[in-house]
Structures are given as structure tokens and as C-alpha cells.
Amino acid sequence: MLLEFTKMHGCGNDYIYIDCFEGMPEHVEDLARTLSRRHFSIGSDGLICVCKSDVADAAMRMFNADGSEGSMCGNGVRCVAQWLYERKLAGEQMTIETRAGIKTLQRVGEGIWQVEMGKASFLPQEIPVLGLGDQPVLDMTVAVADMPWNITCVSMGNPHCVTFVKDTATLDLEKIGPSFEKHPAFPKQVNTEFIQIADENHLIMRVWERGSGETLACGTGACASAAAAVALGICKHDTDIKVDLLGGTLVICVEKDWNVRMTGPAQTVFNGVVHL
């Protein structure tokens, strides 16, 4: 069997995109695991299926490199918009259905998309977070990997744990990332953002994503980190916040009602065919 695919990335967060307008492939979780293997297959952070939608221009379903399905991917949704735009299946403004709701996107430059990401939530039951009380987890000290970490928990339609550090470059994420991801406080596991503050409008970020490990970028993670920074008084509402990731830069604006807007690139790397 031959499968046509497109390899795309947003700030280095790379996924394999397949046309599923006529239906999803069988055993898609296994397919995600197989195709995402670096060095032995196409290689990616996961697989994204572009599907038909009854309520939007298209729908997306995203699967991590370990085959688990995620609710939302900020870099992925921009790439879906670019995928649709390149095929003339949608114009410069479009809507995309995700498991975290319908997202509205606007093309604002060559390969640059602005996304209305929805509201950041700090409610423990929406993230979800267990065992840390009923109030929002804001700058709370928690033991992870036998060390104290101050964490702020945020939902952007998927779970995030944000912690501010002095220097992101010196972190051993391969060691500490899994301890955050599988911490008992997070029953659905969690994406963890490690944030260094450059100034009130500039954050430096590394991320450990559930199901994928360290990635070069995470769009929802950048949104969660900016929202956490605003909630803690580090950054301000209604201000463009530059978030530098290993693979590039995203610009995040957190409005006073906690709606979050993200602007960043989406790039097609190549189209191909894989033998299954």
C-alpha cells in the first residue's frame, strides 16, 4: 500500500500530514508510531490527519509519536491552515475543528498565520490536576524528581505545567521531563514548559511534550507559558510577548478576558509517498 503525505513544521515542531477527507486510515495510532520513528521512517513529532468537518473548513486529529491522541497542537493547526491554503481548499481566513474546539485562523504574511487559540484556563478540573487543592495552581511548590519546583498549571485545551527557571540551556530534560509528564498530579499526563525570563515581553522556552519528549516548539505550550507569565505579573495583558523556542519564535498576546492569540510560521518541507 502507498500513502501520500506532506511533511510540515512550525518552528521545528514537525508532523506528517495526510489527507483524510475520505476517511481515516485503519490503525492510525500504529501508523503514527511507525511513521514518526526518526532514522527508521519519515521521522516526526507525530501524525496529523486533515479531515472533513461539518462545522468548519476542515478538522484535524493529531497523534503523538507514541500513538496517543492529543486534543490540540498550536503549531499543527497553523500547518493545517497552510496545507489547506496551498491546495486552495480554504482562503486567507478559515476555521479548523479540533478536539479542543473550533479555531479561527488568519493569514498575515507569507507562511505566517495568526490563530485565535481560545481562553487559557487555570481551573484544576479543566487541566486536569489532582491532589493540589481546588484552587488554581499558581506558583505552587511541588516535588518532582526529588526536587522542589514552583509550577503554574494551565489548560489551552490540553494540559500544561509551566515552571520558571534561571537558565533553560542547562536543564537535563531527558532526565526530568518524564517525571513531570507522568507525575501523579496529572492523570492525563502533562506538557511541561521550562521558561527563562528575558524581560517583561520576552520569554525563552524549552518544552517536554507528553507522548513525544522534548520538541523544538510547542504552540499551545507557548500560549500557556505567556498566560502563566501574565497571571504571575511577569508580563502584561494585551501585549505582544515574544517566546523563543529551540526551533524559532512565536508571538503570543493574552487578552484581558484570557483569550490567547498566537502568531507564527508554517512551512511545507516536502511531499512524498511511503510504502506501508
Secondary structure by P-SEA (a helix, b strand, c coil): cbbbbbbbbcccbbbbbbbcccccccaaaaaaaaaacccccccccbbbbbbbbccccbbbbbbccccccccccaaaaaaaaaaaaaaccccccbbbbccccbbbbbbccccbbbbcccccccccccccccccccccccbbbbbccccccbbbbbbccbbbbbbbccccccccccccaaaaaaccccccbbbbbbbbbccccbbbbcccccccccccccaaaaaaaaaaaaaaccccccbbbbbbcccbbbbbbbccccbbbbbbbbbbcccccccc
